[in-house]
Amino acid sequence: MSVAEESSQSPVGALGRVTVPIPSDGPGEVLVAVRGGSEAYAAWADHPIGRNLRVIVVESISARSVMVEPFPS
């Protein structure tokens, strides 16, 4: 896979798990299943999300930062 192909694979829509709680006023961290493995991203959310909760990526802010929402159970 070329660098261009790999960088074009967006994490949007991928499921993840919160590894560092996401506060209302700053980033936390999520581990997201992408590109055949798992990658850590700085994660932002509209509301606080606790550790170990499942989330879905709704927006890619930058190469290493994403917006997430809780994944419905």
Backbone as a ProteinNet text record, in pm:
[ID]
protein_1_A
[PRIMARY]
MSVAEESSQSPVGALGRVTVPIPSDGPGEVLVAVRGGSEAYAAWADHPIGRNLRVIVVESISARSVMVEPFPS
[TERTIARY]
85.2	0	89.3	57.4	137.7	102.6	189.9	166.5	36.8	11.4	-110.1	-234	-230.9	-345.6	-367.9	-260.3	-272.7	-326	-277.8	-321.9	-465	-514.8	-650.9	-754.8	-712.3	-806.1	-844.1	-959.7	-1007.6	-1060.3	-1039.9	-1096.3	-1245.1	-1303.4	-1444.3	-1531.4	-1618.4	-1706.3	-1651.5	-1523.6	-1461.7	-1502.3	-1505.6	-1534.3	-1405.2	-1414.9	-1297.8	-1336.5	-1234.5	-1254.2	-1172.6	-1232.9	-1166.5	-1059	-935.9	-825.1	-788.1	-813.5	-796.8	-928.7	-996.4	-1128.5	-1128.6	-1239	-1253.3	-1333.7	-1270	-1342.4	-1423.9	-1505.4	-1586.5	-1505.3	-1388.4	-1310.9	-1173.7	-1153.4	-1023.1	-1024	-909.6	-904.2	-876.4	-919.7	-882	-811.7	-819.1	-754.6	-841.5	-845.3	-918.5	-827.6	-851.6	-783.8	-885.2	-850.8	-944	-890.4	-978.9	-943.4	-943.2	-822.6	-807.1	-689	-693.5	-582.3	-529.9	-619.3	-579	-515	-521.8	-464.2	-539.1	-474.8	-533.4	-438	-494.1	-413.4	-475.5	-390	-435.3	-453.1	-563.5	-593.2	-629.3	-591.9	-645.1	-792.7	-879.1	-1022.2	-1095.3	-1186	-1269.7	-1414.7	-1498.8	-1641.3	-1720.5	-1848.5	-1935.1	-1964.5	-1959.2	-1988	-1880.3	-1851.1	-1749.4	-1784.3	-1679.4	-1695.1	-1589.9	-1634.4	-1545.8	-1459.4	-1359.3	-1263.3	-1333.4	-1282.5	-1328.1	-1463.3	-1525.1	-1651.9	-1626.5	-1718.9	-1707.2	-1757.9	-1688.3	-1723.9	-1717.5	-1776.5	-1765	-1706	-1613.8	-1550.2	-1646.5	-1678.7	-1773.1	-1706.3	-1581.6	-1511.1	-1361.8	-1285.7	-1140.4	-1098.4	-1040.2	-999.8	-864	-773.5	-640.5	-593.4	-468.5	-416.3	-419.7	-411.4	-406.7	-513.4	-613.9	-720.4	-856.7	-950.2	-1083.6	-1191.5	-1312.3	-1432.5	-1504.8	-1553.2	-1622.5	-1755.6	-1841.1	-1967.3	-1976.5	-2048.7	-2067.4	-2135.8	-2093.3	-2155.2	-2276	-2393.4	-2513	-2499.9	-2543.8	-2535.8	-2647.3
-117.5	0	123.1	217.7	339	432.9	530.5	628	704.3	738.8	812.8	730.2	600.6	514.2	501.1	482.7	466	591.3	708.4	833.1	867.5	811.1	841.5	757.5	659	576.8	649.3	710.8	791.3	703.6	746.9	672.7	701	794.5	829.1	705.1	680.1	564	442.9	449.1	336.3	335.9	216.4	202.1	208.7	259.2	267.4	250.3	252.7	242.3	352.9	420.5	530.7	473	519.5	474.9	580.1	707	818.1	893.9	908.7	973.7	1107.4	1132.8	1255.2	1355.5	1466.7	1567.6	1658.4	1742.6	1833.8	1948.9	1976.2	2093.2	2059.8	1938.5	1903.9	1764.4	1721.8	1590.6	1477.1	1361	1235.9	1154	1023.3	939	817.6	779.5	659.4	569	440.4	339.5	296.2	319.6	296.5	187.1	98.1	-7.7	49.8	68.3	120.3	53	49.6	0.2	-136.4	-223.7	-358.3	-369.8	-265	-267.3	-169.3	-125.5	-26	91.1	211.3	332	423.7	493.8	589	726.3	791.5	926.3	1014	1142.5	1240.3	1252.7	1250.4	1248.1	1359	1422.1	1528.5	1482.6	1532.1	1499.7	1617.1	1623.3	1731	1717	1592.8	1564	1469.7	1471.6	1380.8	1234.4	1155.9	1012.3	940.7	843.4	772.6	666.8	624.6	523.3	389.5	319.5	187.4	185.9	301.9	304.6	300.6	238.9	230.4	358.6	400.4	523	497.1	589.5	587.4	721.5	716.9	839.3	906.3	1033.9	1107	1213.9	1249.6	1352	1338.6	1362	1365.3	1511.6	1554	1693.9	1718.3	1622.4	1627.8	1483.6	1465.9	1330.5	1245.3	1306.2	1231.2	1272.7	1350	1396.2	1370.4	1324.3	1291.7	1341.2	1357	1382.3	1249.6	1218.3	1091.2	1113.4	1012.9	1008.3	870.9	861.8	728.4	635.9	510	411.1	353.7	359.1	308.5	158.9	122.2	-18.6	-99.6
0	0	0	-85.6	-93.1	21.6	45.3	151.3	123.6	-2.3	-37.8	-7	-38	-9.6	140.3	217.1	361.3	427	385	447.6	409.2	298.9	256.6	330.7	408.1	483.3	611.3	607.7	719.9	833	958.3	1070.8	1091.8	1016.9	1034.7	1012.1	1107.1	1100.4	1173.3	1213.9	1284.3	1431.5	1488.7	1631.1	1709.9	1831.4	1917.4	2063	2147.5	2292.3	2357.6	2454.3	2524.6	2616.8	2599.7	2684.8	2787.9	2756.7	2851	2848.1	2963.1	2964.5	2890.6	2821.7	2744	2827.6	2869.5	2947.9	2855.6	2913.7	2832	2774.4	2833.2	2791.4	2734.2	2688.8	2632.9	2575.8	2524.1	2462.1	2560.7	2521.5	2585.9	2479.7	2490.7	2390	2362.2	2234.1	2194.6	2113.3	2125.7	2045.4	1940.4	1812.5	1702.6	1610.5	1569.4	1475.5	1333.7	1278.5	1141.8	1073.8	942.2	859.6	904.2	946.3	983.7	1121.2	1201.5	1335.8	1424	1529.9	1619.8	1632.6	1631.3	1645.3	1750.1	1824.5	1925.6	1861.6	1898.8	1851.1	1970.4	1962.8	2057.5	2022.3	2123.3	2096.5	2170	2100.4	2153.1	2144.3	2232.8	2231.3	2286.2	2251.5	2301.1	2449.4	2500	2640.8	2692.7	2821.6	2876.9	2847.8	2821.1	2797.3	2881.6	2959.6	3051.3	2985.5	3060.4	3016.4	2988.2	2889	2845.6	2775.9	2752.8	2681.1	2530.5	2458.6	2313.1	2250.2	2144.7	2073.7	1923.8	1848.7	1703.9	1660.2	1566.3	1515.7	1418.7	1445.3	1361.2	1275.1	1309.5	1232	1255	1148.8	1159.1	1163.9	1276.1	1293.4	1228.6	1247.9	1187.9	1172.1	1133.3	1112	1238.7	1356.7	1482.2	1582.7	1539.4	1628.9	1565.8	1649.7	1600.5	1696.5	1643.1	1723.6	1733.8	1854	1874.5	1944.9	1935.4	2009.4	2072.5	2184.7	2244.9	2144.4	2142.9	2055.5	2127.3	2063.3	2129.9	2163.1	2280.5	2322.5	2262.8
[MASK]
+++++++++++++++++++++++++++++++++++++++++++++++++++++++++++++++++++++++++

